[in-house]
Amino acid sequence: MRETNKVKRFFDKRVNKFDSIYDTKKKLVWKVLDFIFRKSVERRFELTCRELDNIRNKKILDIGCGTGRYSVTLAQKGAFVYGIDFSQEMLNTATGFSKDKGADNLCVFIYGDFIDYNFNDKFDICLAIGFFDYIKEPIEYLKKIKNLTIERAILSFPAKWHLRNIIRRLRLKILDCPVYFYSRLDLEKILKQSGFDEFSIRNIGRDYFVIVKI
Ligand SMILES: C[S@@+](CC[C@H](N)C(=O)[O-])C[C@H]1O[C@@H](n2cnc3c(N)ncnc32)[C@H](O)[C@@H]1O
């Protein structure tokens, strides 16, 4: 099976489990486990919301939008958001979530593989959060993001040297889903090779939180 199909299948089967990370009313045991293993998911969400404060009428592309948590939150701040994902199950949840929150008039969800999809237009801001974990050759993706972005892009990359990676690597191996990790040096290199000159890289535990300016 192709690597991308493995990722697609992985997310199609784990929509609720993935989305529960954002659930503030979950059981204590899950709160503790998410705190230990997935704290940076919460952290990158907070940092993105803080960075994207004044975004009324901005056009945003949410790459690997998953269950639409970012897309809907940003639409609620007045942005026009396009979310793309190749997991139909994730998109079904995203669509339902945007309707529940009354944000469906500002969100468009696209089914497709980001790298193959032909966008007609550029976006003020591109987001790719929790996306590069599953990308084997990030440079062509980053070059595409650069071409599509007018202002800035916000990205996350899983950090290479982290003790919890042993468990994550093992878990995803068992579940037959590929995962890729990055050192700060790897990141600086691939960002430069992709044509980005201005960027900030911040370690937030399990992830690097990256902002690139165009
Ligand atoms: C960890 S989830 C992150 C979802 C969301 N960005 C968040 O942080 O809540 C990664 C998502 O990327 C999607 N994805 C991975 N590779 C993709 C690709 N090449 N094209 C479109 N979607 C992709 C997966 O289907 C999955 O929904």
The ligand as a Tripos MOL2 file, in Angstrom:
@<TRIPOS>MOLECULE
LIG
   27    29     1     0     0
SMALL
NO_CHARGES

@<TRIPOS>ATOM
      1 C1         -2.9440   15.1490   12.7880 C.3       1 LIG1
      2 S1         -4.2220   15.5800   11.6920 S.3       1 LIG1
      3 C2         -4.2340   17.3470   11.9770 C.3       1 LIG1
      4 C3         -5.5810   17.9610   11.7770 C.3       1 LIG1
      5 C4         -5.6450   19.4610   12.0980 C.3       1 LIG1
      6 N1         -4.7000   20.2210   11.3260 N.3       1 LIG1
      7 C5         -5.4090   19.6730   13.5770 C.2       1 LIG1
      8 O1         -4.2610   19.9860   13.9480 O.co2     1 LIG1
      9 O2         -6.3770   19.5180   14.3440 O.co2     1 LIG1
     10 C6         -3.4390   15.4810   10.1020 C.3       1 LIG1
     11 C7         -4.4260   15.5680    8.9440 C.3       1 LIG1
     12 O3         -3.7010   15.7280    7.7260 O.3       1 LIG1
     13 C8         -4.3530   14.9900    6.7150 C.3       1 LIG1
     14 N2         -3.3740   14.7730    5.6370 N.ar      1 LIG1
     15 C9         -2.1650   14.1580    5.7460 C.ar      1 LIG1
     16 N3         -1.5400   14.1890    4.5400 N.ar      1 LIG1
     17 C10        -2.3710   14.8300    3.6800 C.ar      1 LIG1
     18 C11        -2.2830   15.2080    2.2980 C.ar      1 LIG1
     19 N4         -1.1990   14.9090    1.5680 N.pl3     1 LIG1
     20 N5         -3.2970   15.8890    1.7320 N.ar      1 LIG1
     21 C12        -4.4030   16.1970    2.4810 C.ar      1 LIG1
     22 N6         -4.5530   15.8810    3.7780 N.ar      1 LIG1
     23 C13        -3.5440   15.2080    4.3680 C.ar      1 LIG1
     24 C14        -4.8380   13.7280    7.4360 C.3       1 LIG1
     25 O4         -5.8840   13.0910    6.7530 O.3       1 LIG1
     26 C15        -5.2730   14.3050    8.7820 C.3       1 LIG1
     27 O5         -6.6400   14.6440    8.8010 O.3       1 LIG1
@<TRIPOS>BOND
     1     1     2 1
     2     2     3 1
     3     2    10 1
     4     3     4 1
     5     4     5 1
     6     5     6 1
     7     5     7 1
     8     7     8 2
     9     7     9 1
    10    10    11 1
    11    11    12 1
    12    11    26 1
    13    12    13 1
    14    13    14 1
    15    13    24 1
    16    14    15 ar
    17    14    23 ar
    18    15    16 ar
    19    16    17 ar
    20    17    18 ar
    21    17    23 ar
    22    18    19 1
    23    18    20 ar
    24    20    21 ar
    25    21    22 ar
    26    22    23 ar
    27    24    25 1
    28    24    26 1
    29    26    27 1
@<TRIPOS>SUBSTRUCTURE
     1 LIG1         1 GROUP 0 **** ****
